[in-house]
Amino acid sequence: MNILNNITYDLPVDYRNIKIYPVTVKDYLTFSVYSSCLLLDKNSIPNVKIIEMTELEYIYYASNENPEKTPYVLYFDRLLSLCLRDDESFNDIEKSLDRYRNDNKGKPFFIIKEEIYKPEDFDQLKLIIAKQNEVELIDENISKEVRDSLEKAREFKRKLSGNKSISIEDYIVSLSVSTGWTFDYIYSMTIRKFLKSIRRMDNLIHYKIYLGASMSGMVEFRDKSFIKHWLSDLDDEDRYSDVSLDMQEMEDKISFESAKSTP
């Protein structure tokens, strides 16, 4: 599906008989909880039965096994209520859960507006919702062990730098202070545009600092390409590029120190 135009201009995406809308900042916290159903790392579970399941099958399975700990079916239903903006059919949670069923072969499906949606539809909806709302899906090209190590490295680096994670409220206040935008305007922004605005603002501030330092003659950067224009592409950045480089430098240092100590 080519949905670039719709995503660029915050337009709903048509899929079968429904329209999928981007979620706005006022629902960011709620969306963050419910969208966890799109981030299940089932293929890292050492169980052939689970690995062979479709994602929709696993959501049903996990919800039935431990409904209090993993209410993923409920999360998915509430996620749809946000993304479809269909209050009428989703306002009664107990009744809406009746839409999630299994056929006579035990295969899962769900119903929206009297149409049946199957596992392959769930996969498409997941991709659309993730694209619309800047959800970073699991990269299965990287093993779970490596991903966990990189996440720990990021957390360790953050602690070393003394930086604390700030709340969504602080991000909203920061964006308002730096741009002059009203809170109501920011609340009405889509999550995607909000996150892109934060990243672009941060990139612009750092660009001005580095450029000013370079032009003052007080600081000289060995790598001139270090200063990237504030309008350079931010979407191609490797999620783990910062910690991957640090880890490689550490590995090189350890190897060098080991070589020096070898008689």
DOTOR-839275 format. One line per 8 residues: number of its first residue (from 1); their letters; for each residue x, y, z of C-alpha. Coordinates in Angstrom, 1 decimal. Layout:
<atoms>
NUM	a	X Y Z; ...
</atoms>
This chain:
<atoms>
1	mnilnnit	0.0 0.0 0.0; 1.3 3.5 -0.9; 0.1 5.6 2.0; 2.9 8.2 1.9; 0.6 11.0 0.8; -1.9 10.3 3.6; 0.7 10.1 6.2; 2.5 13.2 5.1
9	ydlpvdyr	-0.7 15.3 5.3; -2.3 13.5 8.4; -5.1 12.0 6.3; -6.9 8.8 7.2; -5.9 5.7 5.4; -8.6 3.6 3.7; -8.4 -0.1 4.3; -11.2 -2.2 3.1
17	nikiypvt	-14.4 -0.8 4.7; -12.7 1.4 7.3; -10.8 4.6 7.7; -7.7 4.5 9.9; -6.9 7.9 11.5; -3.7 9.1 13.0; -3.9 9.6 16.8; -3.4 13.0 18.3
25	vkdyltfs	-1.2 14.2 21.1; -4.1 14.4 23.6; -4.4 10.6 23.4; -0.7 10.0 23.4; -0.5 8.3 26.8; -3.5 6.1 26.2; -2.1 5.2 22.7; 1.3 4.3 24.3
33	vyssclll	-0.3 1.7 26.5; -2.6 0.2 23.9; 0.0 0.1 21.1; 2.0 -2.3 23.1; -0.1 -5.1 21.4; 1.8 -4.2 18.2; 5.2 -4.8 19.8; 5.0 -8.4 20.9
41	dknsipnv	8.3 -10.3 20.4; 6.7 -13.7 20.0; 9.4 -15.1 17.7; 11.9 -14.8 20.5; 10.0 -17.2 22.7; 11.7 -20.6 22.5; 8.4 -22.4 21.7; 7.8 -23.8 18.2
49	kiiemtel	4.1 -23.7 18.7; 4.2 -19.9 19.4; 6.7 -19.1 16.7; 4.4 -20.8 14.1; 1.5 -18.7 15.2; 0.4 -15.6 13.3; 0.5 -12.4 15.4; -3.3 -12.4 15.7
57	eyiyyasn	-3.2 -16.0 16.9; -0.6 -15.1 19.5; -2.6 -12.1 20.8; -5.6 -14.4 21.3; -3.5 -17.1 22.9; -1.6 -14.8 25.3; -4.8 -13.0 26.3; -6.6 -16.3 27.1
65	enpektpy	-3.6 -17.7 29.0; -3.2 -14.7 31.3; -6.0 -12.2 30.7; -5.0 -10.0 33.7; -1.3 -9.8 32.8; -1.6 -9.7 29.0; -5.0 -8.3 27.9; -3.8 -7.8 24.3
73	vlyfdrll	-7.2 -8.4 22.7; -8.6 -5.6 24.9; -5.6 -3.4 24.0; -6.1 -4.0 20.3; -9.8 -3.2 20.6; -9.1 0.1 22.4; -6.4 0.9 19.9; -8.9 0.5 17.1
81	slclrdde	-11.3 2.7 19.0; -8.6 5.5 18.8; -7.6 4.9 15.3; -11.0 4.4 13.7; -12.7 7.2 15.7; -15.7 5.0 15.7; -17.3 5.7 19.1; -20.6 4.1 18.3
89	sfndieks	-19.3 0.6 17.7; -16.5 0.7 20.3; -18.1 2.6 23.2; -19.3 -0.6 25.0; -16.1 -2.5 25.8; -17.9 -5.8 26.8; -19.9 -5.9 23.7; -17.1 -4.9 21.4
97	ldryrndn	-15.0 -7.8 22.7; -17.6 -10.1 21.1; -16.1 -9.1 17.7; -13.0 -11.3 18.4; -13.7 -14.9 17.6; -12.4 -18.2 16.3; -13.7 -20.0 13.3; -14.6 -23.7 13.3
105	kgkpffii	-10.9 -24.6 12.7; -9.8 -22.5 15.7; -8.4 -19.7 13.6; -8.8 -16.2 14.9; -10.7 -13.4 13.2; -12.4 -10.2 14.2; -15.4 -8.2 12.9; -15.6 -4.6 12.0
113	keeiykpe	-18.8 -3.2 10.5; -20.0 -6.7 9.8; -16.9 -7.6 7.8; -14.5 -10.4 8.8; -10.9 -9.5 9.3; -8.2 -12.2 9.4; -4.6 -12.5 10.6; -3.2 -11.0 7.4
121	dfdqlkli	-5.5 -8.0 7.9; -4.1 -7.5 11.4; -0.6 -7.5 9.9; -1.6 -4.7 7.5; -3.4 -2.7 10.2; -0.3 -3.0 12.4; 1.9 -1.5 9.7; -0.5 1.3 8.9
129	iakqneve	-1.0 2.3 12.5; 2.8 2.1 13.2; 3.6 4.3 10.2; 0.9 6.9 11.0; 2.0 7.2 14.6; 5.8 6.7 14.5; 5.7 3.4 16.4; 9.1 1.7 16.2
137	lidenisk	8.3 -1.9 15.4; 10.6 -4.7 16.5; 13.5 -5.3 14.1; 13.6 -9.0 13.8; 16.8 -8.8 11.7; 18.5 -8.1 15.0; 18.4 -11.0 17.5; 16.7 -10.4 20.9
145	evrdslek	19.9 -10.9 22.7; 21.6 -8.1 20.7; 18.6 -5.9 21.0; 18.5 -6.3 24.7; 22.2 -5.6 25.0; 21.9 -2.4 22.9; 18.9 -1.2 25.0; 21.0 -1.7 28.1
153	arefkrkl	23.9 0.1 26.5; 21.5 3.1 25.7; 20.2 3.1 29.3; 23.8 3.0 30.7; 24.9 5.8 28.4; 22.0 7.9 29.5; 22.8 7.4 33.1; 26.5 8.2 32.6
161	sgnksisi	25.5 11.5 30.8; 23.3 12.4 33.8; 20.3 12.8 31.5; 16.9 11.8 32.9; 14.1 10.7 30.7; 11.4 13.4 30.7; 7.7 13.0 30.6; 5.4 13.7 27.6
169	edyivsls	4.2 16.7 29.5; 7.7 18.1 29.6; 8.1 17.5 25.8; 4.8 19.4 25.2; 6.0 22.3 27.4; 9.4 22.4 25.7; 7.8 22.5 22.3; 5.5 25.2 23.3
177	vstgwtfd	8.3 27.3 24.9; 10.6 26.9 21.9; 8.0 27.5 19.2; 5.4 29.7 20.8; 2.7 27.2 19.8; -0.3 27.0 22.2; -0.9 23.9 24.3; -4.3 23.4 22.6
185	yiysmtir	-2.6 23.5 19.2; 0.0 20.9 20.3; -2.7 18.7 21.8; -4.4 18.7 18.4; -1.2 17.6 16.5; -0.9 14.1 15.4; 1.6 12.0 17.4; 3.8 11.6 14.2
193	kflksirr	4.0 15.4 13.6; 4.6 16.0 17.3; 7.6 13.6 17.5; 9.0 14.9 14.3; 8.7 18.5 15.5; 10.6 17.5 18.7; 13.4 15.8 16.8; 13.7 18.7 14.3
201	mdnlihyk	13.7 21.3 17.0; 16.5 19.4 18.8; 18.4 19.1 15.6; 18.1 22.8 14.8; 19.3 23.8 18.3; 22.4 21.5 18.1; 23.1 22.6 14.6; 23.2 26.3 15.7
209	iylgasms	25.5 25.4 18.6; 28.0 23.3 16.6; 28.0 25.8 13.7; 28.5 28.8 16.0; 31.3 27.0 17.8; 33.0 26.0 14.5; 32.8 29.5 13.0; 34.0 31.2 16.2
217	gmvefrdk	37.4 29.6 15.7; 37.4 28.5 19.4; 36.6 24.9 18.5; 37.7 22.8 15.5; 36.0 19.6 14.6; 38.3 16.9 13.1; 35.4 15.5 11.2; 33.9 18.3 9.2
225	sfikhwls	30.9 16.1 8.3; 30.0 16.0 12.0; 28.0 19.2 11.5; 25.0 18.2 9.6; 22.5 20.7 8.3; 19.4 21.0 10.5; 17.3 20.0 7.4; 19.2 16.8 6.8
233	dlddedry	17.2 13.6 6.8; 16.5 12.2 10.3; 14.4 9.2 9.2; 17.4 7.1 8.1; 19.1 7.2 11.4; 20.0 3.9 12.9; 18.1 3.5 16.2; 21.2 2.0 17.9
241	sdvsldmq	23.9 3.9 16.0; 25.1 5.9 19.0; 25.5 2.9 21.3; 26.7 0.6 18.5; 29.6 3.0 17.9; 30.4 3.3 21.6; 30.3 -0.5 22.0; 32.6 -1.0 19.0
249	emedkisf	35.1 1.6 20.3; 35.0 -0.2 23.7; 35.6 -3.6 22.1; 38.5 -2.2 20.1; 40.0 -0.7 23.3; 39.6 -3.9 25.2; 41.3 -5.8 22.3; 44.1 -3.3 22.2
257	esakstp	44.7 -3.4 25.9; 44.6 -7.3 25.8; 47.2 -7.3 23.0; 49.5 -5.0 25.0; 49.3 -7.2 28.1; 50.0 -10.4 26.1; 53.7 -11.4 26.7
</atoms>
